[in-house]
Amino acid sequence: MIPLAYATGCDPGGPLRPTALVLRDAAPPHWARDWPRHTVPGTYAPGWVVHVRP
């Protein structure tokens, strides 16, 4: 597991309120489907995306 939120300085927004979701070749859960989607270029394996809560 990579402590992504800690490493990027993200504010978790309180318990159980994620601000970002990192996925690879998977659809986001229903609660994040309308979040903006950003592809991650130049990774060791293709298909990584970050969904960020608006």
N, C-alpha and C positions, 0 to 999 in steps of 0.2 A: 504494500500500500504506500502511496506517495501522499504526503501531507500537502496537497496542492493549495488549499485555501490558506494555510499558514505561510507557505513559501511565496505566494503572490500578494500577501497582505490583505486578503479579502475579509470583510466584516461578515460573520455568519448571519447577522440579523436576528439573533435569538435562537433558542432551541428549536430544532426541527424545521428550520426555514432556510433551506439551501439557497445560495445565490448563483451557483453555477453547477453544471452537470457535465462531466466529461465521459464521452462514449466512443466506442469503436465498433463500426458496423452493426449498430443496434438502434432501434427506435427509442425515443425518449418515453418515459412513463406519461400517462395521461395528464398529470398535473404540470408537466413541462413542455407539452407539445406546442404551445403558442409562444414559447420563449424564442428570442432571436438565436439563430444557429450560425456558428462560425467554424469554418473548416480550419484544420491545423496543417499547414504545409511543411514539407521538409522533415517529416518524422521517419523513423526507422521502419515503420509499417504504415501503409496508407489506411484511410478510413476513419481517422480520429476527428471528432467534432466537439465543440464546446457550446453548450446551450446556456445562455446567461439570462437570469431573471430580469425583466424590464423594470 
